[in-house]
Amino acid sequence: MFGWLFGNSKKQRKPYFGFGRYQGFFTPETVNLKDDPYFFDTSEHEWVAGLEEQWEVIRDELQEYLDKHDGSLIPYFGEHLMTSKKCWRALGLKFWNIYHPFTTKEFPKTMAIFEKIPGIVSVSFSQILPQSAIKPHYGDTNANFRCHLGLDIPEGLPNCGFTVGSETKPWENGKVLMFCDAHLHTAVNNTDKSRFILNFDVMRPEFAKMEASVCGTALAAIITQKVWLWFPFVKRSKLLTRIVYNMLIYFMAIPSRFNIGATTVYKILAAD
């Protein structure tokens, strides 16, 4: 049942989903780091070199947007993950296979570049304000390659960098960092300028046939957290949280596969 929507995954390795920690934490003690390393080798992916050659096109298109919007992106909703108020900002273009109905029109060159990458499911810009950081946290899943393309990196280590597990690397303008988002990770910008990257997700080949279910499940986790903000009693109940989360997994698979209801999904994501 629902095979047409989610794909047949009987013989596939099952992905990990971090929301609610129903499967335990994603730690070196519980996972095989050969299968899910902290960072992946970008040289194993042919599309990376082509993307890095066009990074200035993306940077320039972002700068055009920033010039029209006071040099800043939109505050991210997860303030509990920030060391200072609204220090983490973002602008989504494509989010778990749902295209933003408006922002994509402001970045036609960027979207044209990313549409050529096989398995691309998310594209967004990310900003960390000066003298601030994103606190250590676990991501949504190990089913994707989470990637950062450096666009405006004020400094290298130790003042500005990214840590996954026990490994720390600097961002570099025009270079891609590829990592496993399910591991504990944190980002630091102890400089006097904002740090800008392009954040994007590419499905890992072993999970490619499960794309719709992975995207739907990741979206369900994020919207469940929105439900917690609106209805705190749901957060206090593990049973209600499970019910809401599991229902949303099925509902979110539809927009993530067919882009139906994209405007409604983005309104929910943007709502306070």
N, C-alpha and C positions, 0 to 999 in steps of 0.2 A: 504493500500500500504506500502511496505517495512516492513511488519510485520515479515517476515522471518528473517530480519536483526536486527531489533530493539526490537522485542518482543511486546506483547500486553500489554499496560500499562493503559487501559481505567479505570480500577477500582483501580488503585494503587495511592498512594500518589505521587505527582510529586516532583522530586528532585530539589534542588536549584543549580544554576550555577552562580558563581560570576563574570565571565568575562564580562566587559563592564558595569556592574551594571545595566543591563536592567531590573532586577527585584528588584532593590533597595539593600541597604546594609543589611547584615545579622547581626542584632543587637538584644540585649535583648528586645528592644521595638517592634521589628517586627517579632520575632520568639517565639515559645513556648520552654522554656528551659527544660521542661520535655521530649519533643520529641528530642530536639537537645541540650543536655547539653554541657558544656565546656569540661568536661572529662567524660569518660564512666567507669563503674565498670568492671575491667578486670576479676573479679571472676565469672562473668556471662558467660564467654567463656571458654569452656573446653580446647581448644587448647593452651591457653596462658601458662598454667603450663608446658606443654610438651615442648614448645618453650624455656621457661626460663631455663629448665633443660639442654638444649643443647647450651646455649649462648656462652660457651667457645669454642665450635667447630667453631662457626661463627667468634668469635673474633680472633682465631688463624689463620683462613683462610684469614681474612683481614690483619693480621700482615704479613703474607707471601707476600701478594700483596704489602704492604707498604715497605717492605724490598727491593723489586725490583724496586720501583718507588719513591725513595728519601723521603719516609715517608709521602707522600701527595696524595690526590685525585685530581680530575680535577676541575678547577674553574667553578663555576656555572655561567650561562649567565646573571642572573638578578642582575647586579651590583648596580642598584638603591635601592636594598633592603639591601645593606651591609654598615656597618659603616666604613669599610676600604676596600681598593681595594683587590678583590679576596679572601676575608676572608671566604667566604662560598664556600665549595668545595663538590663535590659529585661524585658518580660512580654508574650508573644505571645498573641493571641486567635485570629487567623486568619493563616496564613503561606503565601503562594503558593497560595491557594485551599483549604488544609487547615485545618479548624476544630480548635482545641485542644479535646480531649475534656473538660477540666475548667475552665480559666480562663474560658471563655465564659459559664459559669453564674454567675460572680461579677460579670459586667458585662452584665446583660440590657438595660439602657437604652442603653448604648454600642453594643452590637451591633444593637439595633433601629434606631438612627440610621444606622449605616453600611450596613445591608442595603438601605437606600433609595437608595444612591449607585450609579449604573450603572457596571459594570466594576470594582468593588472586589475586590481579590484578597488584600490583606494589611492587618492591623490589629494594632498593638502599642504598648505604652507604652515610653518611653525615658527614662532618667535619666542625667545626668552629675553625678558627685559634685563638691563644691566644689574649687576650685583644681586643676582637671584638664582634660584635653582628649582628643578623639578625633583621632588622627593623620591626616594627609592620605592618602586612599585612593580607589580607583576602585570603583564599585558594580557590581551584577550585569549590568544591561542598560539600554538606552534605550527599551524597549518600554512602560514605565510612566511615569506621573506619580508621582514620589516626593513625598510631602507631609508637612509637619510642622504640627501644630496646637498652638500654645502653650497650656500648662495652668498652669504655675507657673514664670515666668521672673523670676529674681532681679534682673537689671539689663539694660540695653541695651548697645550698643556703647560703648567698645571691649572691655569686660570679658567680655561674654557675646554670642556671635554665631556666625553660620554662613557659611562661605565655599565657593562653588562656582566653580571656575576662577579668574577674576580679580575676581569680584564677591562682596562681603560684605554680608550683611543681618542685622538683629537679629530674634530671635523676639519675638513680642508675644502676651500672653495673649488667647486668643479669636480669633487670626488665623492664616490658613493661608499657609505658604510652600510653593510648588510648584516643583520643580526636576528636572533630568535627572540621575539617579543615576549614569549611566555616566561623567560627568565627575569629575575629581579634586575631592574635597571634604573639608572638615574642620570640626569643631565645637569651640568653646572655652567654658569656664566658669571664668573667673578671678574668682569671687566666693566668698563664705563660705556660700552656700546651694546645695542641689542644684537642677539645672534639670530640669524635667519637660515632656515633650511627648508628643503622640500621633502616632505614625509610621504612615503608611498609603500603600498603592499602589493606583492606579487605572489600568487599561489605557488606553493611548492609542488613539484611534479607528482609526488606520491599522494597528494591530496586534491589534485586538480579535478577529478571527477566528482568531488564532494563540494565544489565551489558554492553552489546555492545554499546548501545546509550550513557550511562554515560561515558565510556572510550573514545568513539569517540568525544564526546563534550569536554571533558577535554583536549584531544590532540589538538583539533581544536583551543582552546583558546591559548594554548602555541605556536602553530605554527603561529597563527595570530600575536602574539607578535614578532615572528621572521620576519614576513612579514613587520611589522612596522619598524624594524631596517633596512631592505634592501630597503624599499620603503616608506620613511617618509610621502609622500603625502597621503598614505592610512590611516595613523594614523590621519591625519588632517581632514579626511572626515568620519563622522559617517556612512554615507550611504555605502561608499566603505568598511569600516570595517565590517559592518553587512553582506554585500555580501560575502566577503572573508570568514568570520567566519562561516556563514551558509552553504556555499559550502563545507568547510573543515569538518564540522560535518558529512556530508554524506560520504565523501571520507575516513575519518579517522576511520569510523566504520568498514571498510573492513579489514585493517591490524590489528585492535584491536580484531577482531573476528577470523580471519583466519591466522594471522601472515604473510600475503602476503605483500611484500614490506618493511619488517622490516629494512633491511640495508639502504634503501633510507630514511626512517623516522628518523633513528638515525643520518644519515649524515646531515639532515636538522637541527636536534636538536643541533648537535655539531658545526654547521657552525657559523662563526662570521658575 
